């Protein structure tokens, strides 16, 4: 996966937490989540990414990184990831992810650190 080319205007994928610029999501999509079909689709990029995230960690070898295991990104590609992501998918995207058996990292606005209200 690519690293952000700028720190201004970065966004995080709401499923995996990878951080890139909107232009990078538009050009490449999310390499961890190709089924979200973000490449070339501005509306889909806005629905599947968020500017509301906390912390950043750069991971070079996710399968060997204790930090990657701790934030549950050890199965993803190397890159820069958010520690926590705040946002909510549209219901149709949530259903698509549920049908695929996918988990996602974002938590709704208003949820506390444990994911409860």
N, C-alpha and C positions, 0 to 999 in steps of 0.2 A: 504494500500500500504506500501511497505517497504521503509525505509530511506536508503540513501547511506551508504554502509559499509566502504567506503573510500572516501576521498576528491580528490584523485589523479585519473585523467582520467574519471571524471564523465561526463555524457551526459544528455541532456534534450529531452524528447519526443517532436517532432515538432508539435504534435496536442494539447496536454494538458499542456506541460511544466514541467511535473514531472521530477525530477532529480534523477538518479540512476547510478550505475556503468554499464559498458557494460556487465559485467558478470551477473548482476542482470536482465538487460533487456533480456539477452539470456536465463536465467533460468526461469524467471516469465513472461516475456513480459511486457506490460504496463497494469496495472490493470484497468485504466480508459479507455483504448482503445484496448480491446481484439481483435477487428475486424482487427487490423493492423497485427496480426499474427506474432509477433516478437519472441515469446518463441521458442527457439531451432533453430532459423533461423538467422545466422550471417549477411547475406546479407540484410535481411529485417530490422534488427536492425540498420545497417549503413544507410539505406535509410530513416528510420523513426525517427532517433535521430540525434542530433547535439551537438558538443562541444562548439558551439558559442551561448552563452546566457549571459545575464547580471543579476546580483543580485540573491539572494536566499531568500526565505521566508519559514519557517516551519509552517505548518498549522495543528493544532490538531482537530479542529471542523470547517470545511469549511463552513457549513451552517450558523454558528453563527459569523463568522469572517468578519469584515469590510474589512480587507486587501484581503481576498479571494474574496469578492464581487467586490472590486476595480480592481483586476487583472482577474476577471471572471473565478474563479476556484471553486466557492462556491457549485457547483454540483458534484465535484470530491471527491475522497477519501483523508483522511489525508495523509500528506507526505511533502516532501521538493520540492518546485516549483521555477522555474525561473521567474523573473519579466518580462523579455522579451526574446524572442527566435529568432535567426537569422538562416535562412536556407530555403530550398525550396524542396518540395516533387517532385518526378518524376511526370510527367503528368498523368500516369495511376493511381497513388495513389491519386492525386488530384481529378480525375474523380470518383474514388471509394468513396471518402469522400463526394463529391458533391451529388452523387446518394443516399447516406445515409442521406443527409441533415446535415452533420457535419460541424462545423466551426473548424478552426485550428489557432494556436497562432503564428506560425512562420511567419516571414516576410523575403522577399528576401534580399540577400546581396545587398547593395546600397540603400535600402529604408531608408528614414529618420524616426524619432520617430513617425510621424503621418501615416507611411505606404505608403507615396508617394515618388516619385523619385526626 
